[in-house]
Amino acid sequence: MAVAKKDQERVGYAWMYGAQARKDGNERAVPEYWQELADAWLQGFDGVPVAGASKAKPVSDQMEAEVDEAAVDDPPAGT
């Protein structure tokens, strides 16, 4: 069964928000906004890959520290 591209994007976003909620230390409770896509949100929270998607590589804490707002606002010289 084919899924519309817009629906695939919504599932992906629900999964990412679930994964971020776990990383932020939030409880495993689907927010009201994501109730329609609760399965994808919970899969993200639990670290279960979305069916049919390639394995996502996690962003390391070091990468997050390197790419902060100041780094984006002030690019290195010579670029």
All heavy atoms as a GROMACS GRO file, in nm:
protein
  600
    1MET      N    1   0.084  -0.118   0.000
    1MET     CA    2   0.000   0.000   0.000
    1MET      C    3   0.088   0.124   0.000
    1MET      O    4   0.177   0.140   0.082
    1MET     CB    5  -0.088  -0.001   0.125
    1MET     CG    6  -0.174   0.120   0.138
    1MET     SD    7  -0.278   0.100   0.284
    1MET     CE    8  -0.302   0.267   0.323
    2ALA      N    9   0.065   0.212  -0.091
    2ALA     CA   10   0.142   0.335  -0.102
    2ALA      C   11   0.090   0.438  -0.002
    2ALA      O   12  -0.030   0.449   0.020
    2ALA     CB   13   0.132   0.390  -0.243
    3VAL      N   14   0.182   0.510   0.056
    3VAL     CA   15   0.146   0.616   0.151
    3VAL      C   16   0.184   0.749   0.088
    3VAL      O   17   0.290   0.762   0.029
    3VAL     CB   18   0.221   0.597   0.285
    3VAL    CG1   19   0.187   0.708   0.381
    3VAL    CG2   20   0.188   0.462   0.345
    4ALA      N   21   0.095   0.845   0.098
    4ALA     CA   22   0.122   0.977   0.041
    4ALA      C   23   0.247   1.037   0.104
    4ALA      O   24   0.276   1.016   0.221
    4ALA     CB   25   0.002   1.068   0.064
    5LYS      N   26   0.320   1.113   0.023
    5LYS     CA   27   0.446   1.174   0.070
    5LYS      C   28   0.422   1.261   0.193
    5LYS      O   29   0.500   1.258   0.288
    5LYS     CB   30   0.509   1.256  -0.042
    5LYS     CG   31   0.643   1.313  -0.004
    5LYS     CD   32   0.709   1.383  -0.119
    5LYS     CE   33   0.846   1.436  -0.075
    5LYS     NZ   34   0.916   1.499  -0.185
    6LYS      N   35   0.313   1.337   0.194
    6LYS     CA   36   0.283   1.423   0.308
    6LYS      C   37   0.266   1.339   0.435
    6LYS      O   38   0.314   1.377   0.541
    6LYS     CB   39   0.158   1.505   0.281
    6LYS     CG   40   0.126   1.605   0.389
    6LYS     CD   41   0.007   1.691   0.352
    6LYS     CE   42  -0.020   1.793   0.459
    6LYS     NZ   43  -0.132   1.878   0.426
    7ASP      N   44   0.199   1.224   0.422
    7ASP     CA   45   0.180   1.136   0.538
    7ASP      C   46   0.313   1.078   0.584
    7ASP      O   47   0.336   1.064   0.704
    7ASP     CB   48   0.082   1.024   0.506
    7ASP     CG   49  -0.060   1.077   0.488
    7ASP    OD1   50  -0.091   1.186   0.539
    7ASP    OD2   51  -0.140   1.007   0.423
    8GLN      N   52   0.401   1.044   0.491
    8GLN     CA   53   0.533   0.992   0.528
    8GLN      C   54   0.611   1.098   0.606
    8GLN      O   55   0.678   1.066   0.703
    8GLN     CB   56   0.612   0.953   0.403
    8GLN     CG   57   0.561   0.830   0.334
    8GLN     CD   58   0.635   0.802   0.204
    8GLN    OE1   59   0.701   0.889   0.150
    8GLN    NE2   60   0.621   0.682   0.153
    9GLU      N   61   0.601   1.222   0.563
    9GLU     CA   62   0.670   1.330   0.632
    9GLU      C   63   0.615   1.348   0.774
    9GLU      O   64   0.692   1.365   0.868
    9GLU     CB   65   0.656   1.461   0.555
    9GLU     CG   66   0.735   1.462   0.426
    9GLU     CD   67   0.712   1.589   0.345
    9GLU    OE1   68   0.645   1.682   0.394
    9GLU    OE2   69   0.761   1.594   0.231
   10ARG      N   70   0.485   1.340   0.789
   10ARG     CA   71   0.423   1.356   0.921
   10ARG      C   72   0.466   1.243   1.014
   10ARG      O   73   0.493   1.266   1.132
   10ARG     CB   74   0.271   1.362   0.908
   10ARG     CG   75   0.225   1.488   0.835
   10ARG     CD   76   0.076   1.501   0.829
   10ARG     NE   77   0.028   1.530   0.964
   10ARG     CZ   78  -0.084   1.482   1.015
   10ARG    NH1   79  -0.161   1.403   0.943
   10ARG    NH2   80  -0.121   1.512   1.137
   11VAL      N   81   0.474   1.120   0.962
   11VAL     CA   82   0.520   1.007   1.042
   11VAL      C   83   0.664   1.031   1.084
   11VAL      O   84   0.701   1.009   1.201
   11VAL     CB   85   0.505   0.874   0.964
   11VAL    CG1   86   0.581   0.762   1.031
   11VAL    CG2   87   0.358   0.838   0.949
   12GLY      N   88   0.746   1.077   0.992
   12GLY     CA   89   0.886   1.106   1.023
   12GLY      C   90   0.900   1.211   1.131
   12GLY      O   91   0.980   1.197   1.224
   13TYR      N   92   0.820   1.317   1.121
   13TYR     CA   93   0.826   1.422   1.223
   13TYR      C   94   0.778   1.370   1.357
   13TYR      O   95   0.836   1.403   1.461
   13TYR     CB   96   0.746   1.545   1.181
   13TYR     CG   97   0.821   1.634   1.087
   13TYR    CD1   98   0.780   1.651   0.955
   13TYR    CD2   99   0.934   1.702   1.130
   13TYR    CE1  100   0.849   1.734   0.869
   13TYR    CE2  101   1.004   1.785   1.044
   13TYR     CZ  102   0.961   1.801   0.914
   13TYR     OH  103   1.031   1.882   0.829
   14ALA      N  104   0.672   1.292   1.360
   14ALA     CA  105   0.623   1.236   1.486
   14ALA      C  106   0.731   1.151   1.550
   14ALA      O  107   0.755   1.159   1.671
   14ALA     CB  108   0.496   1.154   1.462
   15TRP      N  109   0.800   1.070   1.469
   15TRP     CA  110   0.907   0.985   1.520
   15TRP      C  111   1.019   1.072   1.579
   15TRP      O  112   1.068   1.044   1.688
   15TRP     CB  113   0.960   0.897   1.407
   15TRP     CG  114   1.060   0.796   1.453
   15TRP    CD1  115   1.034   0.667   1.490
   15TRP    CD2  116   1.201   0.814   1.469
   15TRP    NE1  117   1.150   0.605   1.527
   15TRP    CE2  118   1.254   0.692   1.516
   15TRP    CE3  119   1.287   0.920   1.448
   15TRP    CZ2  120   1.389   0.676   1.542
   15TRP    CZ3  121   1.422   0.903   1.475
   15TRP    CH2  122   1.472   0.782   1.521
   16MET      N  123   1.058   1.176   1.507
   16MET     CA  124   1.167   1.263   1.555
   16MET      C  125   1.130   1.334   1.686
   16MET      O  126   1.212   1.346   1.776
   16MET     CB  127   1.205   1.366   1.449
   16MET     CG  128   1.279   1.306   1.332
   16MET     SD  129   1.346   1.429   1.217
   16MET     CE  130   1.198   1.499   1.149
   17TYR      N  131   1.006   1.381   1.695
   17TYR     CA  132   0.964   1.447   1.818
   17TYR      C  133   0.960   1.349   1.935
   17TYR      O  134   0.993   1.385   2.048
   17TYR     CB  135   0.828   1.515   1.800
   17TYR     CG  136   0.840   1.654   1.743
   17TYR    CD1  137   0.843   1.674   1.606
   17TYR    CD2  138   0.849   1.764   1.826
   17TYR    CE1  139   0.856   1.801   1.552
   17TYR    CE2  140   0.861   1.892   1.774
   17TYR     CZ  141   0.864   1.910   1.637
   17TYR     OH  142   0.878   2.036   1.585
   18GLY      N  143   0.922   1.224   1.909
   18GLY     CA  144   0.926   1.123   2.014
   18GLY      C  145   1.068   1.096   2.060
   18GLY      O  146   1.095   1.086   2.181
   19ALA      N  147   1.160   1.084   1.965
   19ALA     CA  148   1.300   1.060   2.000
   19ALA      C  149   1.357   1.177   2.080
   19ALA      O  150   1.430   1.158   2.178
   19ALA     CB  151   1.383   1.038   1.873
   20GLN      N  152   1.322   1.299   2.041
   20GLN     CA  153   1.371   1.417   2.114
   20GLN      C  154   1.311   1.423   2.254
   20GLN      O  155   1.380   1.463   2.349
   20GLN     CB  156   1.338   1.545   2.037
   20GLN     CG  157   1.399   1.669   2.098
   20GLN     CD  158   1.552   1.665   2.098
   20GLN    OE1  159   1.613   1.630   1.998
   20GLN    NE2  160   1.613   1.702   2.208
   21ALA      N  161   1.187   1.382   2.270
   21ALA     CA  162   1.124   1.382   2.402
   21ALA      C  163   1.200   1.289   2.497
   21ALA      O  164   1.222   1.324   2.613
   21ALA     CB  165   0.978   1.339   2.391
   22ARG      N  166   1.240   1.173   2.448
   22ARG     CA  167   1.318   1.081   2.531
   22ARG      C  168   1.452   1.143   2.567
   22ARG      O  169   1.496   1.140   2.681
   22ARG     CB  170   1.339   0.947   2.462
   22ARG     CG  171   1.412   0.847   2.556
   22ARG     CD  172   1.440   0.718   2.489
   22ARG     NE  173   1.560   0.738   2.408
   22ARG     CZ  174   1.594   0.663   2.306
   22ARG    NH1  175   1.521   0.562   2.270
   22ARG    NH2  176   1.704   0.688   2.239
   23LYS      N  177   1.517   1.204   2.470
   23LYS     CA  178   1.648   1.267   2.492
   23LYS      C  179   1.637   1.380   2.593
   23LYS      O  180   1.727   1.402   2.673
   23LYS     CB  181   1.702   1.319   2.359
   23LYS     CG  182   1.843   1.369   2.367
   23LYS     CD  183   1.894   1.405   2.230
   23LYS     CE  184   2.038   1.449   2.236
   23LYS     NZ  185   2.090   1.485   2.105
   24ASP      N  186   1.525   1.452   2.592
   24ASP     CA  187   1.503   1.563   2.685
   24ASP      C  188   1.462   1.515   2.824
   24ASP      O  189   1.447   1.596   2.914
   24ASP     CB  190   1.396   1.658   2.631
   24ASP     CG  191   1.442   1.735   2.508
   24ASP    OD1  192   1.565   1.739   2.481
   24ASP    OD2  193   1.355   1.791   2.438
   25GLY      N  194   1.440   1.385   2.839
   25GLY     CA  195   1.403   1.330   2.969
   25GLY      C  196   1.255   1.340   3.000
   25GLY      O  197   1.215   1.327   3.116
   26ASN      N  198   1.172   1.361   2.899
   26ASN     CA  199   1.028   1.368   2.921
   26ASN      C  200   0.970   1.230   2.944
   26ASN      O  201   1.033   1.129   2.911
   26ASN     CB  202   0.959   1.433   2.801
   26ASN     CG  203   1.002   1.578   2.782
   26ASN    OD1  204   1.047   1.642   2.875
   26ASN    ND2  205   0.988   1.627   2.661
   27GLU      N  206   0.849   1.226   2.998
   27GLU     CA  207   0.786   1.096   3.021
   27GLU      C  208   0.732   1.039   2.890
   27GLU      O  209   0.714   1.111   2.792
   27GLU     CB  210   0.674   1.108   3.124
   27GLU     CG  211   0.559   1.197   3.082
   27GLU     CD  212   0.454   1.210   3.189
   27GLU    OE1  213   0.488   1.259   3.298
   27GLU    OE2  214   0.339   1.171   3.162
   28ARG      N  215   0.707   0.910   2.890
   28ARG     CA  216   0.660   0.840   2.770
   28ARG      C  217   0.508   0.856   2.757
   28ARG      O  218   0.431   0.762   2.777
   28ARG     CB  219   0.699   0.692   2.778
   28ARG     CG  220   0.672   0.615   2.651
   28ARG     CD  221   0.715   0.470   2.668
   28ARG     NE  222   0.702   0.396   2.546
   28ARG     CZ  223   0.593   0.330   2.509
   28ARG    NH1  224   0.488   0.327   2.586
   28ARG    NH2  225   0.592   0.265   2.394
   29ALA      N  226   0.466   0.976   2.728
   29ALA     CA  227   0.325   1.006   2.710
   29ALA      C  228   0.312   1.089   2.582
   29ALA      O  229   0.375   1.194   2.569
   29ALA     CB  230   0.271   1.085   2.828
   30VAL      N  231   0.233   1.040   2.489
   30VAL     CA  232   0.216   1.108   2.360
   30VAL      C  233   0.141   1.239   2.381
   30VAL      O  234   0.030   1.239   2.436
   30VAL     CB  235   0.139   1.018   2.261
   30VAL    CG1  236   0.120   1.090   2.128
   30VAL    CG2  237   0.208   0.886   2.242
   31PRO      N  238   0.200   1.352   2.339
   31PRO     CA  239   0.128   1.480   2.351
   31PRO      C  240   0.001   1.479   2.266
   31PRO      O  241  -0.009   1.407   2.166
   31PRO     CB  242   0.228   1.582   2.295
   31PRO     CG  243   0.361   1.515   2.301
   31PRO     CD  244   0.334   1.368   2.286
   32GLU      N  245  -0.093   1.560   2.306
   32GLU     CA  246  -0.223   1.564   2.238
   32GLU      C  247  -0.208   1.589   2.088
   32GLU      O  248  -0.276   1.528   2.006
   32GLU     CB  249  -0.311   1.673   2.300
   32GLU     CG  250  -0.451   1.677   2.243
   32GLU     CD  251  -0.537   1.781   2.312
   32GLU    OE1  252  -0.513   1.811   2.429
   32GLU    OE2  253  -0.629   1.832   2.244
   33TYR      N  254  -0.114   1.677   2.051
   33TYR     CA  255  -0.094   1.711   1.910
   33TYR      C  256  -0.059   1.589   1.826
   33TYR      O  257  -0.094   1.581   1.708
   33TYR     CB  258   0.016   1.816   1.898
   33TYR     CG  259   0.042   1.860   1.755
   33TYR    CD1  260  -0.040   1.954   1.694
   33TYR    CD2  261   0.146   1.806   1.681
   33TYR    CE1  262  -0.018   1.995   1.564
   33TYR    CE2  263   0.169   1.845   1.550
   33TYR     CZ  264   0.087   1.940   1.492
   33TYR     OH  265   0.108   1.979   1.363
   34TRP      N  266   0.012   1.490   1.883
   34TRP     CA  267   0.060   1.374   1.809
   34TRP      C  268  -0.030   1.252   1.825
   34TRP      O  269   0.008   1.143   1.782
   34TRP     CB  270   0.203   1.339   1.851
   34TRP     CG  271   0.301   1.444   1.809
   34TRP    CD1  272   0.371   1.527   1.890
   34TRP    CD2  273   0.340   1.478   1.676
   34TRP    NE1  274   0.450   1.611   1.816
   34TRP    CE2  275   0.433   1.583   1.684
   34TRP    CE3  276   0.304   1.430   1.550
   34TRP    CZ2  277   0.491   1.640   1.572
   34TRP    CZ3  278   0.362   1.488   1.438
   34TRP    CH2  279   0.454   1.591   1.450
   35GLN      N  280  -0.148   1.265   1.882
   35GLN     CA  281  -0.235   1.149   1.905
   35GLN      C  282  -0.266   1.073   1.777
   35GLN      O  283  -0.270   0.950   1.776
   35GLN     CB  284  -0.365   1.191   1.975
   35GLN     CG  285  -0.346   1.229   2.119
   35GLN     CD  286  -0.293   1.113   2.203
   35GLN    OE1  287  -0.336   1.000   2.192
   35GLN    NE2  288  -0.196   1.145   2.287
   36GLU      N  289  -0.286   1.143   1.667
   36GLU     CA  290  -0.317   1.078   1.539
   36GLU      C  291  -0.201   0.989   1.493
   36GLU      O  292  -0.221   0.887   1.427
   36GLU     CB  293  -0.347   1.184   1.434
   36GLU     CG  294  -0.386   1.127   1.299
   36GLU     CD  295  -0.413   1.236   1.196
   36GLU    OE1  296  -0.433   1.352   1.234
   36GLU    OE2  297  -0.413   1.202   1.077
   37LEU      N  298  -0.079   1.027   1.528
   37LEU     CA  299   0.041   0.952   1.488
   37LEU      C  300   0.113   0.896   1.611
   37LEU      O  301   0.236   0.891   1.617
   37LEU     CB  302   0.134   1.043   1.408
   37LEU     CG  303   0.072   1.096   1.278
   37LEU    CD1  304   0.154   1.209   1.222
   37LEU    CD2  305   0.058   0.984   1.178
   38ALA      N  306   0.035   0.852   1.709
   38ALA     CA  307   0.090   0.805   1.837
   38ALA      C  308   0.187   0.689   1.818
   38ALA      O  309   0.290   0.683   1.886
   38ALA     CB  310  -0.023   0.765   1.931
   39ASP      N  311   0.159   0.597   1.727
   39ASP     CA  312   0.248   0.483   1.706
   39ASP      C  313   0.388   0.529   1.663
   39ASP      O  314   0.488   0.481   1.716
   39ASP     CB  315   0.192   0.387   1.600
   39ASP     CG  316   0.069   0.312   1.649
   39ASP    OD1  317   0.048   0.306   1.772
   39ASP    OD2  318  -0.006   0.261   1.564
   40ALA      N  319   0.394   0.622   1.570
   40ALA     CA  320   0.523   0.672   1.523
   40ALA      C  321   0.595   0.747   1.635
   40ALA      O  322   0.716   0.733   1.652
   40ALA     CB  323   0.506   0.762   1.401
   41TRP      N  324   0.521   0.827   1.714
   41TRP     CA  325   0.582   0.902   1.823
   41TRP      C  326   0.643   0.806   1.925
   41TRP      O  327   0.756   0.826   1.968
   41TRP     CB  328   0.476   0.991   1.889
   41TRP     CG  329   0.532   1.096   1.981
   41TRP    CD1  330   0.561   1.224   1.948
   41TRP    CD2  331   0.568   1.080   2.118
   41TRP    NE1  332   0.611   1.289   2.059
   41TRP    CE2  333   0.617   1.204   2.165
   41TRP    CE3  334   0.563   0.974   2.208
   41TRP    CZ2  335   0.660   1.224   2.295
   41TRP    CZ3  336   0.606   0.993   2.338
   41TRP    CH2  337   0.654   1.117   2.380
   42LEU      N  338   0.567   0.703   1.961
   42LEU     CA  339   0.616   0.606   2.058
   42LEU      C  340   0.736   0.528   2.004
   42LEU      O  341   0.829   0.496   2.079
   42LEU     CB  342   0.504   0.511   2.100
   42LEU     CG  343   0.395   0.576   2.186
   42LEU    CD1  344   0.277   0.482   2.201
   42LEU    CD2  345   0.450   0.617   2.322
   43GLN      N  346   0.735   0.496   1.875
   43GLN     CA  347   0.850   0.428   1.816
   43GLN      C  348   0.974   0.515   1.826
   43GLN      O  349   1.083   0.466   1.858
   43GLN     CB  350   0.823   0.393   1.669
   43GLN     CG  351   0.727   0.279   1.650
   43GLN     CD  352   0.697   0.253   1.504
   43GLN    OE1  353   0.719   0.338   1.418
   43GLN    NE2  354   0.646   0.135   1.475
   44GLY      N  355   0.960   0.644   1.802
   44GLY     CA  356   1.072   0.735   1.816
   44GLY      C  357   1.119   0.742   1.960
   44GLY      O  358   1.239   0.739   1.988
   45PHE      N  359   1.025   0.747   2.053
   45PHE     CA  360   1.060   0.754   2.194
   45PHE      C  361   1.136   0.629   2.237
   45PHE      O  362   1.232   0.635   2.312
   45PHE     CB  363   0.934   0.770   2.280
   45PHE     CG  364   0.963   0.803   2.424
   45PHE    CD1  365   0.969   0.934   2.464
   45PHE    CD2  366   0.984   0.703   2.517
   45PHE    CE1  367   0.996   0.967   2.596
   45PHE    CE2  368   1.012   0.734   2.649
   45PHE     CZ  369   1.018   0.866   2.689
   46ASP      N  370   1.093   0.514   2.185
   46ASP     CA  371   1.154   0.386   2.223
   46ASP      C  372   1.279   0.354   2.141
   46ASP      O  373   1.345   0.254   2.166
   46ASP     CB  374   1.053   0.273   2.208
   46ASP     CG  375   0.936   0.288   2.305
   46ASP    OD1  376   0.952   0.357   2.409
   46ASP    OD2  377   0.828   0.233   2.277
   47GLY      N  378   1.309   0.436   2.039
   47GLY     CA  379   1.426   0.410   1.956
   47GLY      C  380   1.404   0.302   1.852
   47GLY      O  381   1.499   0.247   1.797
   48VAL      N  382   1.279   0.272   1.823
   48VAL     CA  383   1.245   0.171   1.722
   48VAL      C  384   1.239   0.241   1.586
   48VAL      O  385   1.174   0.344   1.572
   48VAL     CB  386   1.108   0.107   1.753
   48VAL    CG1  387   1.067   0.010   1.645
   48VAL    CG2  388   1.110   0.042   1.890
   49PRO      N  389   1.310   0.188   1.485
   49PRO     CA  390   1.306   0.253   1.353
   49PRO      C  391   1.167   0.249   1.291
   49PRO      O  392   1.090   0.157   1.314
   49PRO     CB  393   1.404   0.173   1.269
   49PRO     CG  394   1.443   0.054   1.347
   49PRO     CD  395   1.393   0.070   1.488
   50VAL      N  396   1.136   0.350   1.214
   50VAL     CA  397   1.009   0.356   1.143
   50VAL      C  398   1.013   0.250   1.033
   50VAL      O  399   1.113   0.237   0.962
   50VAL     CB  400   0.988   0.497   1.082
   50VAL    CG1  401   0.861   0.501   0.999
   50VAL    CG2  402   0.982   0.601   1.191
   51ALA      N  403   0.905   0.178   1.017
   51ALA     CA  404   0.899   0.072   0.916
   51ALA      C  405   0.924   0.131   0.777
   51ALA      O  406   0.868   0.233   0.740
   51ALA     CB  407   0.762   0.005   0.920
   52GLY      N  408   1.013   0.067   0.702
   52GLY     CA  409   1.042   0.108   0.566
   52GLY      C  410   1.144   0.219   0.555
   52GLY      O  411   1.177   0.262   0.446
   53ALA      N  412   1.194   0.266   0.667
   53ALA     CA  413   1.294   0.374   0.663
   53ALA      C  414   1.432   0.318   0.687
   53ALA      O  415   1.449   0.217   0.755
   53ALA     CB  416   1.261   0.479   0.770
   54SER      N  417   1.530   0.384   0.629
   54SER     CA  418   1.667   0.342   0.655
   54SER      C  419   1.703   0.383   0.797
   54SER      O  420   1.645   0.474   0.853
   54SER     CB  421   1.762   0.405   0.554
   54SER     OG  422   1.757   0.546   0.567
   55LYS      N  423   1.802   0.316   0.853
   55LYS     CA  424   1.841   0.344   0.990
   55LYS      C  425   1.898   0.485   1.000
   55LYS      O  426   1.992   0.520   0.931
   55LYS     CB  427   1.942   0.242   1.038
   55LYS     CG  428   1.980   0.262   1.183
   55LYS     CD  429   2.058   0.147   1.237
   55LYS     CE  430   2.094   0.178   1.380
   55LYS     NZ  431   2.098   0.064   1.462
   56ALA      N  432   1.841   0.564   1.088
   56ALA     CA  433   1.887   0.701   1.108
   56ALA      C  434   2.010   0.700   1.197
   56ALA      O  435   2.018   0.626   1.293
   56ALA     CB  436   1.776   0.784   1.172
   57LYS      N  437   2.105   0.784   1.161
   57LYS     CA  438   2.225   0.798   1.242
   57LYS      C  439   2.198   0.906   1.346
   57LYS      O  440   2.156   1.016   1.312
   57LYS     CB  441   2.344   0.836   1.155
   57LYS     CG  442   2.379   0.730   1.055
   57LYS     CD  443   2.497   0.774   0.970
   57LYS     CE  444   2.529   0.667   0.867
   57LYS     NZ  445   2.637   0.707   0.779
   58PRO      N  446   2.222   0.877   1.473
   58PRO     CA  447   2.196   0.977   1.576
   58PRO      C  448   2.296   1.092   1.568
   58PRO      O  449   2.410   1.074   1.527
   58PRO     CB  450   2.212   0.899   1.707
   58PRO     CG  451   2.301   0.785   1.672
   58PRO     CD  452   2.272   0.752   1.528
   59VAL      N  453   2.251   1.209   1.606
   59VAL     CA  454   2.339   1.324   1.612
   59VAL      C  455   2.410   1.319   1.746
   59VAL      O  456   2.348   1.309   1.851
   59VAL     CB  457   2.259   1.455   1.599
   59VAL    CG1  458   2.348   1.576   1.617
   59VAL    CG2  459   2.189   1.460   1.465
   60SER      N  460   2.541   1.324   1.744
   60SER     CA  461   2.618   1.315   1.868
   60SER      C  462   2.607   1.445   1.947
   60SER      O  463   2.580   1.552   1.892
   60SER     CB  464   2.764   1.285   1.838
   60SER     OG  465   2.825   1.398   1.780
   61ASP      N  466   2.628   1.435   2.078
   61ASP     CA  467   2.627   1.554   2.163
   61ASP      C  468   2.736   1.651   2.120
   61ASP      O  469   2.719   1.773   2.127
   61ASP     CB  470   2.645   1.515   2.309
   61ASP     CG  471   2.524   1.441   2.363
   61ASP    OD1  472   2.413   1.460   2.309
   61ASP    OD2  473   2.539   1.365   2.461
   62GLN      N  474   2.849   1.598   2.074
   62GLN     CA  475   2.959   1.682   2.029
   62GLN      C  476   2.915   1.764   1.908
   62GLN      O  477   2.943   1.883   1.899
   62GLN     CB  478   3.081   1.598   1.994
   62GLN     CG  479   3.198   1.681   1.943
   62GLN     CD  480   3.318   1.594   1.904
   62GLN    OE1  481   3.314   1.473   1.918
   62GLN    NE2  482   3.421   1.658   1.856
   63MET      N  483   2.845   1.700   1.815
   63MET     CA  484   2.797   1.771   1.696
   63MET      C  485   2.700   1.881   1.735
   63MET      O  486   2.705   1.992   1.682
   63MET     CB  487   2.732   1.673   1.599
   63MET     CG  488   2.673   1.736   1.477
   63MET     SD  489   2.799   1.810   1.374
   63MET     CE  490   2.699   1.876   1.244
   64GLU      N  491   2.611   1.852   1.829
   64GLU     CA  492   2.516   1.953   1.873
   64GLU      C  493   2.589   2.072   1.934
   64GLU      O  494   2.550   2.186   1.915
   64GLU     CB  495   2.416   1.895   1.972
   64GLU     CG  496   2.315   1.805   1.907
   64GLU     CD  497   2.208   1.757   2.003
   64GLU    OE1  498   2.199   1.810   2.115
   64GLU    OE2  499   2.135   1.666   1.966
   65ALA      N  500   2.696   2.045   2.010
   65ALA     CA  501   2.773   2.153   2.071
   65ALA      C  502   2.845   2.235   1.965
   65ALA      O  503   2.856   2.357   1.978
   65ALA     CB  504   2.873   2.095   2.170
   66GLU      N  505   2.893   2.169   1.860
   66GLU     CA  506   2.964   2.239   1.754
   66GLU      C  507   2.872   2.327   1.671
   66GLU      O  508   2.911   2.432   1.624
   66GLU     CB  509   3.035   2.138   1.663
   66GLU     CG  510   3.151   2.068   1.728
   66GLU     CD  511   3.209   1.959   1.639
   66GLU    OE1  512   3.162   1.942   1.524
   66GLU    OE2  513   3.300   1.889   1.685
   67VAL      N  514   2.751   2.281   1.650
   67VAL     CA  515   2.657   2.353   1.565
   67VAL      C  516   2.557   2.425   1.654
   67VAL      O  517   2.441   2.389   1.659
   67VAL     CB  518   2.586   2.258   1.467
   67VAL    CG1  519   2.497   2.336   1.372
   67VAL    CG2  520   2.686   2.177   1.389
   68ASP      N  521   2.605   2.526   1.722
   68ASP     CA  522   2.515   2.606   1.803
   68ASP      C  523   2.481   2.734   1.726
   68ASP      O  524   2.531   2.758   1.616
   68ASP     CB  525   2.575   2.637   1.940
   68ASP     CG  526   2.704   2.717   1.930
   68ASP    OD1  527   2.742   2.757   1.819
   68ASP    OD2  528   2.766   2.737   2.035
   69GLU      N  529   2.394   2.813   1.781
   69GLU     CA  530   2.347   2.931   1.710
   69GLU      C  531   2.461   3.028   1.678
   69GLU      O  532   2.466   3.087   1.571
   69GLU     CB  533   2.240   3.002   1.792
   69GLU     CG  534   2.167   3.109   1.715
   69GLU     CD  535   2.046   3.162   1.788
   69GLU    OE1  536   1.984   3.086   1.862
   69GLU    OE2  537   2.016   3.280   1.769
   70ALA      N  538   2.556   3.046   1.770
   70ALA     CA  539   2.667   3.137   1.746
   70ALA      C  540   2.751   3.090   1.628
   70ALA      O  541   2.798   3.171   1.548
   70ALA     CB  542   2.753   3.148   1.872
   71ALA      N  543   2.772   2.960   1.616
   71ALA     CA  544   2.851   2.907   1.506
   71ALA      C  545   2.781   2.931   1.372
   71ALA      O  546   2.846   2.955   1.270
   71ALA     CB  547   2.877   2.759   1.525
   72VAL      N  548   2.650   2.927   1.372
   72VAL     CA  549   2.576   2.948   1.248
   72VAL      C  550   2.577   3.098   1.212
   72VAL      O  551   2.590   3.135   1.097
   72VAL     CB  552   2.430   2.898   1.262
   72VAL    CG1  553   2.348   2.935   1.141
   72VAL    CG2  554   2.432   2.747   1.283
   73ASP      N  555   2.566   3.185   1.314
   73ASP     CA  556   2.564   3.328   1.289
   73ASP      C  557   2.700   3.382   1.243
   73ASP      O  558   2.707   3.474   1.164
   73ASP     CB  559   2.522   3.403   1.415
   73ASP     CG  560   2.375   3.381   1.447
   73ASP    OD1  561   2.300   3.342   1.356
   73ASP    OD2  562   2.335   3.404   1.563
   74ASP      N  563   2.809   3.326   1.295
   74ASP     CA  564   2.943   3.373   1.263
   74ASP      C  565   3.025   3.262   1.197
   74ASP      O  566   3.099   3.191   1.264
   74ASP     CB  567   3.015   3.419   1.391
   74ASP     CG  568   2.943   3.533   1.460
   74ASP    OD1  569   2.890   3.619   1.387
   74ASP    OD2  570   2.939   3.535   1.584
   75PRO      N  571   3.012   3.246   1.064
   75PRO     CA  572   3.089   3.140   0.999
   75PRO      C  573   3.238   3.167   1.006
   75PRO      O  574   3.280   3.283   1.019
   75PRO     CB  575   3.038   3.143   0.854
   75PRO     CG  576   2.977   3.276   0.837
   75PRO     CD  577   2.932   3.324   0.971
   76PRO      N  578   3.320   3.063   0.998
   76PRO     CA  579   3.464   3.080   1.004
   76PRO      C  580   3.515   3.169   0.889
   76PRO      O  581   3.454   3.176   0.783
   76PRO     CB  582   3.521   2.939   0.990
   76PRO     CG  583   3.405   2.847   0.991
   76PRO     CD  584   3.280   2.926   0.983
   77ALA      N  585   3.627   3.233   0.912
   77ALA     CA  586   3.688   3.321   0.810
   77ALA      C  587   3.728   3.239   0.688
   77ALA      O  588   3.765   3.123   0.698
   77ALA     CB  589   3.809   3.392   0.869
   78GLY      N  590   3.714   3.297   0.572
   78GLY     CA  591   3.755   3.232   0.449
   78GLY      C  592   3.645   3.150   0.383
   78GLY      O  593   3.667   3.080   0.288
   79THR      N  594   3.522   3.159   0.436
   79THR     CA  595   3.412   3.085   0.373
   79THR      C  596   3.317   3.177   0.304
   79THR      O  597   3.308   3.292   0.328
   79THR     CB  598   3.334   3.000   0.475
   79THR    OG1  599   3.284   3.085   0.578
   79THR    CG2  600   3.419   2.891   0.531
   0.00000   0.00000   0.00000
